[in-house]
Amino acid sequence: MIFKRVGDGRPYPDHGLSPKQWSALPPRQVRLDQLVTTKDTLQLAALLDEDSTFYGDLFAHVVAWRGELYLEDGLHRALRAALQQRSVLHARVHTMDAA
């Protein structure tokens, strides 16, 4: 299995981070098998598009909440990494309080 679990939606509260705030978080490596997806479908065009990061962040966005790592944005990047037989993904990780 590629991911820890395939989810459908965000179980955590809205974090309210803007793209600029996301970009201030330093990227780090995250294991694919520790990620829970927040989307259960993928736009195939995003996976196949070589310039898929042209208008967006170069790194995936992950939210750490209640001991889980949720892949909020970058499902196509994660699947591309898995297809290239890589077990890690570079992502920006935002940690939220459990309360």
C-alpha positions in Angstrom: 0.0 0.0 0.0 1.3 3.5 -0.9 -0.5 5.5 1.9 -1.3 4.7 5.5 -5.0 5.3 4.7 -7.1 6.9 2.0 -9.4 9.5 3.5 -12.2 11.5 2.1 -12.1 15.0 3.5 -10.3 16.9 6.2 -11.0 15.7 9.7 -9.1 18.6 11.3 -10.5 22.1 11.8 -9.7 24.8 9.2 -6.1 26.0 9.8 -6.6 29.3 7.8 -3.1 29.2 6.3 -2.5 31.4 3.2 -0.2 30.3 0.4 2.3 32.8 1.7 2.2 31.2 5.2 2.6 27.7 3.7 5.6 28.9 1.8 7.2 30.0 5.1 7.2 26.5 6.4 10.5 24.6 5.6 10.1 21.5 3.6 11.0 18.1 5.1 10.9 14.5 4.1 7.7 12.6 4.9 7.3 8.9 4.4 4.4 8.1 2.0 3.3 5.2 4.2 2.7 7.6 7.1 0.3 9.8 5.1 -3.5 9.8 5.2 -5.0 11.4 2.1 -7.8 14.0 2.3 -8.9 13.2 -1.2 -9.9 9.9 -2.7 -9.7 10.9 -6.3 -7.0 12.4 -8.5 -7.2 14.5 -11.6 -5.1 12.4 -14.1 -4.1 15.5 -15.9 -2.4 16.8 -12.7 -0.4 13.5 -12.4 0.7 13.6 -16.1 1.4 17.3 -16.3 5.2 18.0 -16.3 4.5 21.6 -15.3 2.1 20.8 -12.5 4.0 23.0 -10.1 4.2 26.0 -12.3 1.3 27.9 -10.6 1.5 26.2 -7.2 3.9 25.3 -4.5 6.7 23.0 -5.4 6.1 21.0 -2.2 3.1 19.1 -0.9 1.2 20.4 2.1 0.7 18.1 5.1 -1.2 18.8 8.3 -0.1 17.0 11.4 -3.1 16.6 13.7 -3.8 14.2 16.5 -0.9 12.0 15.7 -1.7 11.6 12.0 -0.1 13.2 8.9 -2.8 14.4 6.5 -1.9 15.1 2.9 -3.9 18.2 2.2 -2.4 19.2 -1.1 -0.1 17.3 -3.5 -1.7 14.0 -4.0 -0.4 14.0 -7.6 3.2 14.6 -6.3 2.9 11.8 -3.8 1.6 9.4 -6.5 4.4 10.5 -8.9 6.9 9.7 -6.1 5.4 6.3 -5.6 5.5 5.5 -9.3 9.2 6.4 -9.3 9.6 3.9 -6.5 10.4 6.6 -3.9 9.2 6.1 -0.3 9.4 9.7 0.8 8.0 13.0 -0.3 9.3 16.5 0.4 6.4 18.4 2.0 5.7 21.5 4.1 4.2 20.3 7.4 1.9 22.4 9.5 1.4 21.1 13.1 -2.0 21.8 14.6 -3.0 21.5 18.3 -5.2 18.6 19.1 -7.7 20.8 21.0 
